[in-house]
Structures are given as C-alpha cells and as structure tokens.
Amino acid sequence: MSTISIKSLVGICCTVVLLASCKKDYLSFDYTDGGVKEKDVWTSDRLARGFLNNAYLGILRRYDLTDGALLASASDEAVNSNQGSTINIFNNGTWGPLRTLDDQYTNMYNYIRRTNLFLEKSATSSIVPVSAIPSLRGEAFFLRAYYHFELFKRYGAIIIANRAFSPTQELDIPKNTFEEVVNQITSDCDSAATTLLPSLSDQSATDKGRATQTAALALKARTLLYAASPLNNPTGDVTKWQQAADAAKAVISLNKHSLLVTAQHANIWNYTTNAYNNEVIFASVADNVNNIESANGPISYDGARGRTNPTQELVDAFEMRTTGKPITDATSGYDRNNPYANRDPRLNLFIMVNGAIFKSPKIVETFVGGKDNVISNVNTTKTGYYMRKFLYDAANWAVNSASNVRRPWVHFRYAEVLLNYAEALNEAQGPIAEVYTNINLLRTRAGMPALPAGLSKDQMRLRIQNERRVELCFEEHRFFDVRRWKKGEEFLNKPVSGMRITKNGTVLTYEVFTVESRIFSEKNYRFPFPQSELTRATKLVQNPSW
C-alpha cells in the first residue's frame, strides 16, 4: 500500500453508497445525509452496523472486467470476441506497470481500512445487543482476510494492513514477507470462524452474502493451497501441502455443504430462487442483472455479443464419457469426425458447441456461415464455440431489457473444496483412497466413470489438474492455477486454437485452426505493482522483471 493509497483512505469512509436493487438485503442500508461524523457512527447501532455493511461493498463481482470480458479470456480457457478488448493485454505482451487491468491494489486497501476501523471501534460501540458484537467482528475478520487474499493472489508478498493507518504515522513502509502475509490471512480466517454462523443455510434470506464459518474456512484452505503450490513453495515442502489438506478437510468435516445432484448441476450459479444453494459456500450479493447473457450469448440470440469464446484447448480437456479417458488416448473412443459425441456431459453444460440446443427449440449454429458464425458480424465467435456456464436461457435477456435474474458471483463452492483437498492430499501423501474418493464424487455427479485404480502420484496430479480445468472453467481459477503450478510457459506461451466447421449438405467437416498467439514470460506469474504506486512509495519494491 503506497503513501497515496493510505493517505487517500485515512478518512472515516462514511461515504454514501447505495445499491440499485429492488430486493432488500443487508446491503440496502443507506445513510440519510451523506457526511456522518466518526463519533456519531460508533454511538449509533444503526450507523455502526451500516459501517460494516459498507465494508462488504468491496466483495468483487466478476462477470464484467471490461466490456463484458471475463478473466477466462486472459487464460487458455477462452478468446474474447472483441479483439480490441483491454483483456488482451494479459495475452499479447503489453501488460505492465503502466498498463494494468484488474490490479485491485488501491481498491482492496480501501476496504481493508474499513474493516480495520470496524475492528478497532466496534468493541466499545453502541451496537445492541452487545452479544451481537463478536459475530459482527467475525465478519470483519473474514473481510480483512478476503481483501488481503485478493492482493496476495495477484502480487504475492504485500503490505499487511492490520490496523487503520493515521496521517501521523509513517506511511511509506516495505512489504511483509510472503509467509507473514499467509499467516495474517489464515489467522484472520481462524478468528472469523470461531464466531460466525456455520453456513449459508443457517442465515436468514436477507443475510445471504454475509460471511459464515465455512466461508472463512474455505478461504483459509485456498490460501494454504496457494502457499503450498510450486510458485510459492519451490522446495516442495510437504508439510505445507498437509496443512492445506487439513484446512480443506475442516470444511468437509463440518458436513454443512454438499454437491448438487446431477440434474441441478447447471443451476449452481442460478438464478432466481436457487441463487444460494447448498453447494455455494460464499457468494456476492445477488443483483438483478442480465449483462452476462447479453455480453456472452451467441450472436443470433437477442442481439448478444458473444464475448467469451472457449478455446479448442479447453474443449479437448473434456474426456470421453464412455471410457473416462482423455481424448488423446488412442483407446478413448474419440472420433475426430464426430468430436462432441459421448463426451463428458459437462461439455454441454458449460460450452455451446455446434448443434447445441439453447433457449429451446433454437439450435446453435457455429459452422461457417451458420447464424452464430457470421464473418461480417464483428462479435461472431472466434473459436467456433460460445460459453454456456452462467447463462440463463429462460429469461428475457436482450440487451438493455429488464431481467429477473438474481445472480451472485460464487467465490467459494463445495466442488472446489473437494478439489483442493484431493490435490493437497495427493501431494502430501500420494494417491491414497481418500484422494480417489473426493475426485470421484465430482466425476460421478457429472456422469463420468471413476478414475482408474493404480495411478501414480504424478499421474494423479495431472488428472486432478484436468478435473479442476473442467469443473471450474470460467470461474477464474484457471488464470491463477496455471500460475501457482508454475506451468505458465507450458499453457500460456503458445497459440490458442478453435474449430472451423464447414457444412456441405448434411456433411460436417472439422478442422482445428490457430486463433491467436499468446505471450507469457517469467514476470507474468505475478501482477506488476502499478507504477503510480511505486512513484509515491519508495519502499514498495516492484515484482521481479517488471
């Protein structure tokens, strides 16, 4: 946190913030006059609670980073149909301290300060009943951990802000060590977990989106998984992997969450009454928005812009349903002339391929000259595919239309916890039975065969990594997973592909083609600190090679 970042945040942070929502929730709080003096906040139950509610506004909603772009298009998951999109700076070598996107640097410290102020003032505030104060402070501990993690996963070592800085303090301070940052985040998660309600199911309808015990424990588990991974654990310290496994196991052992059944799988991110289902551990407040559909639907559907186009590399990661083998295995049963037949059912749940039924009875046409692959339309798919995950085909989601879609961004869900546990346990103890059990829970839910017995530790690692790639696609994990695995050069420093389909009568011909080149180098494992921050903070050292 640079001098300017801290100085800009030393005020009481009581700015009026209103959410445009027709459904009341805990963030519907508003101040009546705008400017509120500090002493008035902490001597009022309503204002003190509202101050904490205001601190939640930093929880990220990730459906639109810029012009409808998802972070998936900054990895090998997707190409953005808008070839001039700013998201491409991650791919084309123009990313840097003077040209950043999604850096979140000042934003996260802004909200960290709000949580620190609440933690410093709430214990002696006029919140009633007094018995409510510990759980509200638990929420603040979670928020502080979450905001630090959002910085940690981007930059690595950062400045720990565990107090509200004042103008009289030294504000140009060095970064803490990586280990100190991890310890701060996990300690705050532990503090949160001791006082919060166990899970979303224990909350009232108007409190959905607030922190819970399982949210704090899931954040701790993800933090420790990142800390144990090759990028941050170059010596391969097995004890770090075991700590990550234990943290994920703690979430599972509470028995407060479960996977949705197969028929409900597509509704995890939904929509209307299912927005906070039992697989969701923590999600943002649900907004009534349809921007994800209008930005990403196929171009023939209600004027959508088709922004997120899955790559052939992602499509190829979906294994064969009948054999459970990767399509690269000669015995898998894969047919190049019928490439989408008998594939992992999640392919059709998450990606629109040619011939997919969407907004029934409409059929997606991505063959050359089809209604969803019109070269004269600048928004047409660049890969031969469209994203389906997150889209709600039953609503009226034309551009600028009203929508009744209640959509949160899901930050933590139970499927990820199972994957985290399996990965960490395999690295700590090898492919023991419990590793198979947790991966196979996901595969069974998806309608896939169980993993074959007898896999080595290295073989299991690759299967787990592919399972994450498939199950968690488009959810922002791939961008960071490839980095924490130190596999950026393998996956991100090469062209991405698409499928060109030509139709002659009723015969379809499939040809893989290169869509665009990508650039990745060692420095890209971390975000660069913005140059504007470095200019003002002499002790904030830039990440290597930037």
TORKOLKE-628632 format. One record per atom (N, C-alpha, C): residue in one letter; x, y, z. Coordinates in steps of 0.05 Angstrom, whole numbers, plus 5000, padded with zeros to 4 digits. Layout:
N
AXYZ ...
//
This chain:
546
M501749765000 M500050005000 M501850245000 S501550404980 S503350644977 S502450864995 T504151074996 T503451315011 T500751425002 I500451454976 I497951574966 I495551404972 S495951134972 S493750954978 S492850995006 I494751005025 I494051035053 I492851315058 K494151515048 K493151785053 K490351835043 S489751705021 S487051735010 S484951585025 L485851425045 L483851255059 L483851325089 V485151525098 V485251575127 V482751695138 G480951775121 G478351885130 G476651665141 I474351745152 I472651545165 I471151365146 C471151425120 C469951245100 C466951215103 C465651435109 C462751425112 C461351535088 T462551505065 T461251605040 T458651455036 V456651595025 V454151455019 V454651264996 V453651024999 V453750824978 V451050684977 L449750714954 L447150594951 L447250384930 L445850164934 L445649954914 L443049964900 A443149954874 A440649944858 A439549664858 S437649604874 S436549334876 S433649354885 C432049194873 C429249204880 C428649014903 K430648864911 K430248674933 K431948754956 K430748784979 K432148875003 K434048655013 D436348725021 D438248545034 D439848715054 Y441848595066 Y443348735087 Y444948975076 L445448985049 L446849205038 L445049425029 S442449405034 S440549615027 S440649855046 F442349825067 F442750045086 F443650305071 D442550535079 D443650785068 D443650995089 Y445551165087 Y445751395105 Y443851615094 T442551765111 T440551955102 T441852215093 D444152285104 D445252555099 D447952555085 G449152325081 G451752315068 G453952345087 G454852585094 G457052615113 G456252545141 V457652365154 V457052285181 V459552305198 K459552435221 K461952465237 K462552195250 E465152155255 E466051905266 E464751835293 K464552025311 K463451965337 K460451885335 D459151995314 D456351915311 D455951635301 V457951535286 V457751265276 V457751065299 W459751085317 W460150885337 W458350915361 T456851125363 T454851155384 T452051095374 S451850985350 S449250905339 S449350615330 D447450465339 D447250185330 D446950165300 R445150335289 R444450325261 R446950405244 L448250615252 L450550705236 L452950525238 A453450415262 A455650225265 A455249975249 R452849865249 R452249635232 R452449705203 G451549945196 G451650035169 G454550065159 F456250145177 F459150175170 F460249905162 L459649695176 L460549425169 L459249335142 N456749395139 N455449325113 N456849465090 N457649715095 N459049865074 N461749735067 A462949605087 A465549465082 A465249225064 Y462849115062 Y462248895044 Y462348975014 L462149225009 L461949314981 L464449264965 G466649184978 G469049114963 G468948824953 I466948664961 I466848384951 I466448404920 L468148264906 L468248304877 L466048154863 R464948284842 R463148154824 R464548144797 R464847914785 R466847864765 R465747804737 Y463247864732 Y462147804706 Y462847994684 D464148214691 D464848414670 D467248574679 L469648484671 L472048634678 L472448884661 T471648854635 T471849074617 T470249004591 D468249154584 D466649104560 D465648814559 G464748704581 G463648444582 G465648214584 A468248284587 A470348074587 A470447934614 L470947674613 L471547514637 L474547464638 L475547404662 L478347344664 L479147084649 A477146924643 A477746684627 A479146744601 S478546974589 S479747054564 S482547144567 A483547164592 A486347224597 A487946974603 S486746744598 S488046484602 S487546314577 D488246064578 D487845884555 D485045774554 E483245874571 E480445784570 E478845914548 A479446154540 A477746294522 A479146514506 V477846604485 V478646834469 V476347034471 N476947284473 N474847484473 N474147564445 S471547574438 S470747634411 S471347914402 N471648094422 N472548364417 N475548374417 Q476748354393 Q479648324391 Q481048574400 G479648794404 G480849034415 G480449064445 S479348854458 S478748874486 S481348904503 T481149064524 T483349104542 T484248844555 I482448644557 I483148394569 I485548264556 N486048334530 N488248214515 N490948304523 I491148504540 I493848584550 I495148364565 F493548184577 F494747954591 F496047754572 N495147754547 N495947554528 N498047644507 N498147904502 N499747994479 N502348134486 G503148134512 G505648254519 G505548544526 T503248664526 T503048954532 T502249014561 W501848814577 W501248844605 W503748954619 G503349134638 G505649244652 G504849444673 P506849554688 P506249744709 P504849994700 L505150064674 L503850304663 L501250234649 R500749974646 R498249894633 R497149644648 T495549694667 T494449484684 T491549444680 L490649214688 L487749154688 L487248964712 D485149024726 D484348854749 D486548844770 D488049054774 D490249044794 D489049054822 Q486849194826 Q485449194852 Q487049304875 Y489349434869 Y491249504891 Y489949704911 T489349934901 T488150144919 T485450054929 N483849924912 N481149844919 N481149664943 M482849464943 M482849274966 M483749404992 Y485749574990 Y486649715014 Y484549905025 N482950015007 N480750185015 N478950025034 Y478149785025 Y476249625041 Y477649495065 I480149445063 I481549345087 I481449555109 R481849805101 R481650025121 R478950035135 R476849995119 R474249995131 R473849775151 T474849535145 T474649315164 T476349375189 N478649495185 N480349555208 N479049755226 L477749955215 L476350155231 L474150025247 F472749845234 F470549705249 F471749535271 L473949395266 L475149225287 L476149395310 E477149635304 E478249805325 E476049945342 K473849995330 K471750155343 K469349995353 S468849765341 S466349625347 S466149515375 A468349445387 A468249315413 A467049495434 T467449765431 T466349955451 T464150125438 S462950025417 S460850175403 S458150135416 S456150265405 S453450245416 S451750035402 I453049835389 I451549625376 I450049465398 V447449415392 V445849255410 V444449035395 P444148805408 P445148745435 P448248715434 V449448745457 V452348715459 V453248445450 S451548245454 S452247975446 S452547935416 A451648135400 A451948115371 A454648205362 I456148345379 I458648465370 I460748255362 P461148035377 P463147835368 P462647725340 S460247665333 S459747555306 S460147765284 L459448015290 L459848235271 L462848275267 R464348255289 R467248275286 R468348035271 G467147805274 G467947575258 G467647625228 E465447765221 E465147835193 E467348015183 A468148205200 A470248395193 A472948245190 F473448055207 F475947895204 F475947745178 F473547635170 F473447495144 F473947695122 L472647925123 L473048115101 L475948205099 R477248245122 R480048325121 R481748105108 A481147855115 A482647635103 A482147615073 Y479647645065 Y478847635037 Y480247845021 Y480248095031 Y481448315016 Y484548275014 H485748185035 H488648125034 H489147905014 F487447695013 F487847474995 F487747564966 E485847744960 E485547844933 E488147984924 L489548114942 L492048234936 L494248024934 F494347844954 F496347624955 F496347454930 K494047384920 K493947204897 K494947344871 R494747614871 R495747764848 R498647834850 Y499547934873 Y502148044876 Y504147874891 G503247674907 G505047524925 G505347684950 A507847744958 A508347894982 A507248174979 I505848275000 I504648535000 I505048665028 I504048905031 I504049035057 I501548935073 I502048835096 I499848755114 I498649015127 A496149045124 A494749275137 A492849165158 N493949125182 N492249015204 N491649235224 R491849475216 R490949705232 R490149925213 A488550105223 A487650335207 A489850555210 F491250605188 F493350805189 F492251085193 S493851245207 S493151525211 S495251705197 P494551955191 P496352135177 P498952185192 T498952145218 T501452205233 T503351965233 Q502551735222 Q504351505222 Q506051505196 E508251355197 E509951315174 E508351145154 L507951255130 L506151125111 L507750995088 D510251055085 D511950925065 D513350695078 I512150455076 I513150225091 I513649995071 P515449815078 P516149595060 P514049375061 K514149195041 K512448965041 K513148775063 N511248625072 N511748405090 N512648155074 T513747965088 T514547715074 T512147555066 F512547375047 F510447205037 F509247045060 E510946935077 E509946775099 E508346935119 E509147185124 E507647355142 E504847415131 V504647455105 V502047505093 V500247265095 V501347025090 V499746785093 V498746745121 N500546795140 N499846765168 N497646965177 Q497847215166 Q495847415172 Q493047335162 I492947235137 I490447155125 I489246925140 T490846725146 T489746485159 T488946545188 S490446715201 S489746795228 S487046935229 D486647125210 D484047255208 D481847065202 C482346865185 C480346665179 C479646505204 D481646435220 D481046295246 D479446465265 S480146725266 S478546905284 S475646925275 A475246935249 A472546945238 A471046695244 A472346465239 A470946205241 A469846145269 T471146265289 T470346205317 T467746335325 T466846535310 T464446685319 T462146685299 L462546595275 L460546625254 L458646385252 L456346435241 L454446225236 L455746025217 P455145765220 P456645555205 P456445585174 S454045645163 S453845635134 S451545815125 L451345835098 L449145995086 L446345885095 S446145625098 S443545515106 S442645605133 D444445705149 D443845795176 D443046085177 Q443246225154 Q442646505152 Q439746555144 S438846795151 S436246875141 S436446955112 A434246975098 A434247035069 A435547305064 T435147495082 T436247765077 T439247785084 D440347585095 D443247585102 D444947435083 K443847325062 K445447175042 K447547355030 G449947265030 G452247435021 G453947525044 R453147475069 R454747535092 R456647305097 A458847355111 A460847155117 A459646945136 T460746695133 T459946475150 T462546325159 Q462146145177 Q464445975186 Q465645825163 T463945695147 T465045535125 T466445715104 A465445965100 A466846145082 A469646215092 A469846265118 A472446325129 A474346085127 L473345845132 L475045605130 L475745545101 A473945595082 A474545555054 A476645745044 L476545995053 L478546195046 L481246105058 K481346015082 K483845915094 K484945685078 A483245495070 A484145265054 A485345355027 R484045535014 R485045624988 R487745774992 T487945945012 T490346085018 T492745895022 L492245685038 L494345495044 L495045325019 L493045265002 L493545124977 L495445294959 Y494845544957 Y496645724941 Y499445734953 A499545744979 A502145764993 A503845504989 A502445284986 A503845024983 A504644964955 S503545114935 S503945054907 S506745134898 P507745014876 P510445054867 P511345354864 L509645524855 L510345804853 L511345924879 N509945844901 N510545954927 N511945764946 N512345524937 N513645314953 N515645164936 P517745304926 P519645194907 P521144944917 T521444914943 T522844684954 T521044444957 G518344484952 G516544254954 G516044164982 D516144345001 D515644275029 D512944135033 V513143875039 V510643705041 V508943795064 T510043905085 T508443995108 T506444215100 K507244375081 K505344585072 K503044465057 W503544255042 W501344115028 W499443985049 Q500643875070 Q498943745090 Q497243945105 Q498344185110 Q496844395123 Q494444475105 A494944495079 A492744565060 A490644345060 A491544095061 A489643865061 A487943875087 D489243925109 D487843935135 D485744155135 A486444385123 A484644615123 A482144555106 A482544425083 A480244355066 A478544135080 K479843955093 K478443745107 K476643865129 A477544075141 A475944205162 A473244305151 V473244395127 V470744485114 V468944245109 I470144035098 I468543795092 I467443665117 S468943665139 S468143525163 S465843665177 L465443925172 L463044055184 L460443945173 N460543825149 N458243705137 N455943905134 K456644145126 K454544355122 K453944405092 H455644295075 H455244335046 H455444065031 S454344065007 S454443824991 S454343904962 L454943714944 L454643764916 L451743754908 L450843934890 L448243904879 L448143644863 V445743534860 V445443284845 V445843344815 T446143144799 T446743164771 T444743354757 A442143314762 A440143474748 A440243764754 Q441443834777 Q441644114786 Q444344244779 H446144094768 H448844184765 H449044454751 A447444494730 A447644744714 A446544984730 N445244934753 N443945154767 N445545254791 I448045174793 I449745264815 I449845574816 W450045694792 W450345984790 W447746134787 N445645994790 N442946094785 N441846214810 Y440846394800 Y438646484784 Y436246454802 T434646644804 T432146644817 T432346524845 T430846314851 T430646214879 T433046034886 N434645964867 N436845774873 N439545914876 A439546174880 A442046324879 A443946244901 Y442946154925 Y444646074947 Y444045784954 N444845604937 N444245324942 N446345194960 N446044944966 N447844814986 N450644774976 E451144794950 E453944774941 E455445034944 V453945254946 V455245514949 V456045564978 I458645624981 I459745685007 I459745985013 F460546144993 F460546434996 F460246554968 A458446744967 A457846884941 A457247174947 S457547344927 S456847624930 S453847654933 V452947884940 V450147944940 V449047914911 A446647794908 A445547744882 A444248004871 D445148074847 D443948304834 D441948214812 N440048384807 N438148334785 N439448434759 V440948264746 V442448354722 V442248134700 N442448224676 N442548034653 N444948084636 N446948234646 N449248314630 N450948074621 I450947864638 I452547634630 I451447494605 E448747494602 E447547384578 E447947554554 S447347814557 S447547994534 S450448014525 A452347984543 A455148004535 A456247744522 N455147514530 N456347264523 N454647074506 G452147124503 G450446944487 G451246944458 P450546734443 P451146724415 P449946964400 I451147044378 I450347294366 I447547304354 S446347064348 S443647064337 S441547084358 Y442347084384 Y440447084406 Y440047354418 D437947494411 D437147744424 D439347954422 G440847954401 G442948154397 G445348134416 A445847894426 A448047854444 A450747884430 R452847934446 R455448004435 R457547774435 G456847544446 G458547314445 G461347354454 R461847484476 R464547564483 R466447334489 T465547144506 T467446944516 T467246694498 N469246644482 N469346414463 N471346204473 P470345984484 P472145774493 P474145674472 T476445614481 T478545514462 T478245214457 Q479545134436 Q479644844430 Q481144694452 E483144834463 E484644704485 E482844634509 L481044814516 L479144754537 L477244534529 V476144544505 V474344334496 V475644064497 D478244054489 D479643804488 D480143684516 A479943854537 A480343754564 A478043584574 F475743604561 F473443444570 F473843154559 E473842964577 E474542684570 E472142544557 M472542294550 M470342134539 M468642014561 R466042054558 R464141954578 R464141644580 T464441514557 T464141224557 T466541084569 T468941194566 T471341054576 T472641204599 G472041464602 G473241624623 G476141694617 K476941664592 K479741714584 K479941984569 P482342104570 P482842354555 P482642294525 I481842484509 I481442434480 I484142384467 T486342454480 T488942394468 T489742104471 D488241954486 D488741664489 D487541524465 A489141364451 A488141234426 A485941044432 T485640954457 T483540764464 T481140894476 S480941164475 S478841314489 S476141284475 G476141234449 G473641234433 G473041494420 Y474841684421 Y474441954409 Y474341934378 D472442064366 D472042064337 D472442344327 R474642394312 R475242654302 R473042754283 N471542574271 N469442654252 N466742704266 N466642644291 N464342694308 N465242774336 P466642994338 P468243054361 P466743104387 Y464143154386 Y462743224411 Y461042994421 A461242774408 A459542534415 A460842394439 N459142314458 N460042154481 N462142284498 R462042544500 R464042684516 R462942724544 D464742804562 D463942884589 D461543064588 P459242994601 P456843154600 P457243444607 R459343504622 R459843784629 R460543954605 L461443834583 L461943984559 L459544134550 N457244004549 N454744134540 N453544304561 L454244264587 L453244434608 L454744704608 F457244704601 F458944934604 F459645084578 I459444934556 I460345044530 I458244984509 M457745184491 M455945144469 M457545054444 V457044814435 V458344714411 V456344724389 N457244694364 N455344694342 N453244474346 G450744554342 G448544364345 G447344364373 A448444514392 A447344524419 A444644654418 I442844564435 I440244684438 I440344894460 F439645144454 F439745364473 F437345534469 K436045604491 K433445744490 K431645584472 S431145344480 S429645144464 S427145264451 P426645204426 P427944984410 P430145084392 K431345314397 K433445424380 K435945244381 I437345234358 I439745084356 I442045264349 V444245234363 V446645394359 V448045304333 E448645484316 E450045424291 E452745564289 T454845414294 T457545544293 T459145444269 F457845294251 F459245234226 F459545494209 V461545494192 V462045734176 V459545814160 G458546054164 G456146144151 G453646094167 G453845944189 G451545904206 G450646154220 K448346164232 K447246414243 K448946514267 D450546344278 D452246434300 D455246444293 N455746434267 N458546464257 N458446614231 V457646864233 V457447044210 V459847224210 I461547194191 I464147334190 I463747634190 S461547734177 S461148024175 S460348144202 N459647974222 N458948074249 N461448074265 V462348304274 V464948324288 V464848164315 N462548104325 N462347964351 N462147664347 T462247564323 T461947274319 T464147124333 T463546874340 T465446704354 T468146694339 K470246714353 K472946694340 K474046414342 T472646244357 T473745964361 T471845744352 G469345824345 G467345614338 G465745524362 Y466145664385 Y464745594410 Y463745844424 Y461645804441 Y460746014459 Y460645904487 M460946074507 M460645984535 M457745944541 R457145734556 R454445684566 R454245724596 K456345644611 K456245674640 K455445954648 F453845984668 F452746234679 F450246334664 L449846254639 L447646374623 L444946244631 Y442946414632 Y440246334639 Y438446354615 D437846134602 D436446154576 D433446194579 A432346194603 A429446214606 A428546504610 A430346684613 A429646964618 A429747134592 N428447354593 N428747544571 N431247704576 W433347644561 W435847784567 W436947934543 A435148044528 A436048224506 A437548464518 V439348574502 V440948794511 V439149024521 N439649124545 N438249344557 N435349264566 S434649014565 S431948944574 S431948904604 A429548914616 A429248854644 A429748554648 S430648484671 S431248204676 S430548134705 N429647884710 N429147804737 N431247604747 V433547604734 V435647414742 V437047514768 R436847344788 R438247404813 R440947264813 R443047424808 R445647294802 R447847394821 P448847214838 P451347284853 P453747184837 W456147284845 W458547154836 W459446964858 V459746704851 V460346504871 V463446494875 H464246574899 H467146584905 H468146314915 F466546174930 F467345914940 F465045724937 R465545484927 R463445274926 R464745014934 Y463044824942 Y463944574954 Y465644414935 A465044424909 A466644274889 A469544354890 E470044614893 E472844704895 E474244594920 V472744584942 V473944484967 V474744194964 L473044034951 L473843754945 L476343734928 L476443904908 L478843904890 L481344004906 N480944204922 N483244294938 N484244074957 Y482443934969 Y483143724988 Y484643494973 A483543414950 A484743194935 A487543274926 E487843514915 E490443604906 E492543604928 A491843734950 A493743764972 A494343494985 L492343324987 L492843054999 L494542884981 N494142904955 N495842754937 N498742844938 E499243104941 E501943204943 E503243124970 A501543114991 A502643055017 A503042755022 Q501142595012 Q501242305019 Q501042124995 G500842234971 G500542064947 G497541994942 P497041844921 P494241784913 P492941574930 I492541644956 I491141464974 I488141454968 A486741274981 A483941224975 A482241484978 E482941654997 E481341895002 E481642094979 V483842084965 V484242254941 V482242164920 Y482241904914 Y480341794895 Y477441864902 T476841834927 T474041874936 T473042154930 N474642354935 N473742624932 N473642704902 I475542614886 I475342674858 I473042524845 N472542284853 N470442124841 N467642224849 L467442364871 L464842494878 L464042684855 L466042834846 L465443024824 L464942884798 R466442684792 R466142534767 R463442394766 T462642274788 T460142134790 T457842334786 R457942564799 R455942764796 R455642844766 A457942864752 A457942944725 A457142724705 G456842474715 G456242254698 G458642134684 M460942154697 M463442054687 M464341804703 P465841624689 P466941384704 P468941474725 A469241314745 A471241364766 A474041354754 L475941484767 L478741474758 L479741184760 P481541094742 P482540824744 P484340784768 A484240554780 A486040494802 A488940474793 G490740504812 G493540464807 G495040704795 L493840944796 L495241174786 L497641244804 S499741334792 S502041434808 S501341714818 K503041814836 K502642084846 K502742294823 D504642264805 D504842444782 D502342424764 Q501442184759 Q499142144742 Q496642254755 M496342214781 M494042324795 M494142634795 R496542744798 R496743034797 R495543144771 L496243024748 L495243114722 L492243074720 R491242864731 R488342814729 R486843024746 I487943084770 I486743284787 I486743564774 Q489043624762 Q489243884748 Q487343904725 N486943684711 N484943694689 N482143704700 E481643574722 E478943584734 E478243874743 R480244014753 R479844294760 R479244454735 R480744404714 R480444554689 R477644524678 V476444294681 V473744234670 V471644344689 E471644254714 E469544314733 E469444614739 L471744744740 L471745024749 L472245224726 C471845134702 C472345314679 C470645564681 F471945784672 F470746054671 F470346184699 E471046044720 E470646154747 E473046294759 E475046354742 E477446504749 E479546334763 H479146074764 H481245904777 H483545844757 R482945804732 R485045724713 R487245934711 F486546184710 F488446404709 F490546384731 F489646324755 F491446314778 F492546034782 D491045824775 D492045544778 D494645504761 V494445584736 V496845554719 V499245694730 R498845924742 R501046064754 R502045934779 R500245854797 R501245734822 R502645464817 W501845324795 W503145074788 W505745114773 K506445364767 K508845444752 K508745304724 K506445324711 K506145204685 K505345414664 G505945664669 G505245874651 G506545844624 E509145764623 E510445724598 E509245494582 E508345294596 E507145064582 E504445124570 F502745264584 F500045304575 F499445584563 L500845784571 L500146054563 L502046194544 N504246064538 N506246184520 N506146044492 K503746014482 K503345884456 K500645964445 P500245914419 P497645994407 P495345834419 V492945954418 V490545814425 V488945754399 S487345544400 S486045444376 S483045454378 G481845404355 G478945384352 G478245154333 M475645124328 M474744914309 M473245054286 R474345014262 R472945114238 R471244884227 I468644934226 I466744724217 I465544814190 T465844654170 T464644714144 T462444524139 K460244624126 K457944454122 K457444434092 N457244194082 N456744134054 N454343944053 G452044064048 G449543904050 G449043834079 T449043574086 T448743494114 T451343404126 V453543424111 V456143324120 V457643554132 L458743504157 L460343704171 L463243614171 T465043804166 T467843744167 T469143914188 Y470943804204 Y472043934227 Y475043984223 E475944224228 E478744294224 E479644474247 V481644384262 V482744554284 V484544764271 F484345014280 F485945224269 F486945414291 T489045554285 T490145744305 T488546004304 V487746084328 V486146334330 V487946574335 E489646554355 E491446774361 E493846674376 S496046824375 S498446754390 S498246874418 R499646764437 R499646854464 R502546884473 I503047064492 I505747114503 I505647084533 F507546934544 F507746914573 F510746884580 S511647034600 S514447014609 S514447004639 E516846964650 E517146924679 E515847144696 K516047384687 K514947604703 K511847594705 N510547454686 N507647444686 N506447264708 Y508147134724 Y507046984746 Y505847154767 R506747404769 R505647594789 R504547844773 F502647974785 F501748234775 F503948434780 P504248634762 P506048854769 P504649054787 F506149164806 F505049384821 F504849624803 P502649764804 P502250004786 P504550204790 Q505550314769 Q507750504770 Q506950744787 S504450824786 S503551054801 S503951014831 E503750764840 E504250694868 E507250704875 L508850594857 L511750584861 L512950854862 T511851034846 T512851304845 T512551444872 R510451384886 R509851524911 R510951374935 A511651124932 A512550954955 A515250844949 T517250954961 T520050874954 T520750594964 K519250504985 K519850234996 K518250014985 L516350074967 L514749864954 L516349774930 V517449534932 V519249424911 V517649284890 Q518149344864 Q516749214842 Q517248914842 N515248764833 N515648474829 N517748424807 P519148194809 P521448144791 P520848174762 S522648304748 S522748324718 S520748524707 W519048644724 W517248844714 W518649124714 
//
